[in-house]
Amino acid sequence: MDIALEMPGAISQKINAHEWPRYVAVEGPIGVGKTTLARCLADALRYPLMLEPALENPFLDRFYRDRRRHALPTQLFFLLNRARLIADLPEDDLVGPLLVADFLMEKDRLFAEITLEPNELVLYQQIHDTLDLGPRSPDLVIYLQAPVDVLVRRIRHRGIEFEQNIEPDYLEALVSAYTEFFHFYDKAPLLVVNAAEIDFANNADHFEALLDQMIGMDGARHYFNPNPLLI
């Protein structure tokens, strides 16, 4: 996806005037805009970008048409590929890499618990434990939230063919799982963003407002509930 946003001078000056987290992870349910925001942040901060290979998963199309039947191979593909991406992160700098990613490794278990049967979950956990994952925690996690009807509308709008089979009940379960996961998340500073009515890719004011929230982080957890009419 091409990002339409062009960085005005004010944003460029703001970028140059502040210290930014070195490793930023953007998370949220399908359709919320995490990959779009990750691209915008990587472009603005001039950081490398790490995207999970969702469209490369050969089982995903079949999963959205028949979740029960194809859940395990779909989940294992994601697990192994996310683990490979995390393993490839450079470890030669004590302060960590410069990076923007559109996923957290920990969310893999979140999806597994939603999609897998109990016996499959046991197998998944055995494989997960064998990988002996110990990913570096980000310096900032941005969690994007939006209601299910907004997610459905955005999924329809972006028009990826196999995603049109995603059912609202699956999105409901996913939104609930994300809410619970981040309610207890404490491994990194967390910026929770109501992304229902903002457009980071095409509206520079919205994106600049997010940067202001990042600058103003004053603790382990911060909430950003923007009014798009006032930005």
N, C-alpha and C positions, 0 to 999 in steps of 0.2 A: 504493500500500500504506500502510495506517495503521500507525504505529509505536506499539506498546503500552507502551513503556517510559515511566514517569514519573520525572522526576529528583528523587531525595530530597534533603533539605537538605544532606547531606554532599557530594554531587556539586556542588550549586550553590555551596557555599562553596569547594570546590576550584577550580571554574571561575573564581570571582572573585579567588582568591588568587594566580593564576599568570599569567604571560605565555604566550600560545599562538602557534603558527605562524599567520601571517596567511593563508596559502594552503595548504590541505591537499588532496591528491589521494588517493583510495582506489582501489586496483586489485586485480585478480585475475580468475580465469576465471569463466565463466558459472556461476551457482548458488552462488558462495562467500559471497555476502552483502555485496558492496561497496556497492550502492545503499542497503541497509538501514543499514549503518554510516554512510555519508555523511549520510543523513537524521538519524540520531541525533546525529552530531557537529555538524551545522549547527544543530540544535535546541538542543543544550546550549551551544554557543559563541555562539549568536545571530548566525550568519554567513549570508550568502546561499548558496543551494544551486544548483549547476549539474549537471544530469543529462543524459547523452547520450540522444537520442531513439530508443532501441532499438525500442520498440513502434510508433513512427511509420514505420519502414522498410517500405515496401510490398512489398519483395522478400524479406523475412526468412522468411516462412512458406514460400515456394517454395524458398528456399535450404536450409532444414532438410529438405525433402523430396527435393531434388535439388541437392546442393551444387555439383557440377561445372557444371551448366547455368546456375545463377543466381548464381555467385560474384561475377562482375565487377560487375553492377549493384548488388548488395548492398553490396559493398565501396566502390564509388564514392559511394553514398548516404551511408554512414557518414563517408567522408573529407570530403565537402563540408559535411556538417552539423557534424562536429567542428571543422572549420576555421572555420565561421561562428561557433560558440560561442566559440572561442578569440579570434577577431578582435573580438568584442563585449566582451571584458574591458576594463575601464577602465585607461587608461595614464597618468592625470594625477597619480598618487601615486608618488613615487620608491620608497617602501617596498612598493608593491604593494597589490592589493585584498584585502579580507577575503572569503574564499571557501572553500567545501568543494565538491569535484567528485568524481564517481564514474568519472573516466577520466583518462588521460594521453594527450595527442595522439600521443606517440611510439608508443603501442601499436597505432596504425592499421596501421603497416607490419608489425607482428607478425602480425596477422590476414591481411594481404594475402599474406604469404609462405606461410602455411598453405593458403589457399584458392585462389589464382590459379595458372593455368598460366603458364609462362615468358613467352609473348608477351603475355598479359594483364598480367603483373607489369611488363613494360616500359612498357605504356600507362599503367598505374596510376602508375608512377614519374614519367612525363612530366607527368601531370596534377598530381601532388603537387608537383613542382618548380615548375610554373607558378604554383601558389598562393603560393609564396615564404613558407612558414610559418616563423615565428620565435617560438613560444610562450614565454611567461615560465615559468621552472621553478618548481615549487611550493617552499614552504619546508619541507614534509614530505610524503613519500609513504608511505602505509600499504599494504603488499602482503599481501593475505590468501591463505593457502594452505589447500588441503584435498584429500584423495585423490579420485579419480574416483568411487568408489562413494558418497562423501558428496555430491558434486555431483549425481550422478544422483538420489539420494534427495531432495535439496532441490528439484531441478527438478520432480520428480514431485509433491512436496508442494505447491508453489506453484500448480501446475495451469494455467499458461498453455498454451493448447491447442497452438499451433504448436511450442512448445518440446518437446513430448512426442516429436517426431520426431528430436530430437538423438541422435546415435549415440555410444556410449561411445568408439569409436575417434577421433572428432573431439575429444571432451573430453580423451582421452589426449594427442593432438597439441597441444592448446591448453595443457594443464598443462605439458608439456615445453617448449613455446615460452616460456611465462611464466617458468619456472625459469631457462632460459638467459638471457632478457632481463634479469632482475633480478640474475643473477649478475654481470653486467658493468655494471649501472646505477650511474652516479656523478654524475648531474646534480643530485641533491638528497639530503638526509638520508633514509634509508630505514629504516622500521620493518617488519620481516618478522614476520607473525603466523600462528601455527598456529591456524586458525579451524575446525578439524574438529569440536570438541566444545563450542564456546561459543556463546552466544546473546546478542548485543549488544542486540537489539531488546526482549527480554522479561526480561532478568536484569540488574538494576542493578549487582550485584556484578561481573559480567563487564565491563560497560561502564566501571565505575570502575577496574577493574584495567588496562584499556587506557589510560585517562587517566593512571594512574600511570606506565605505560611511556613515554608521551609526555613527561611531566614529567622522567623520568629519562634521556632520551636523552643519551648521553655521547660521541657520535661520529657519524661519517657513516653507520653501519649498526648496527642493534640488532635482536636476535631475542627474540621473546616466544612462549614455548611453555607456555601455561597448563595447569595441571591443574584441570579444572572442579570436581573434588571438594573442592579446597582454597581456591577463591575464595569 
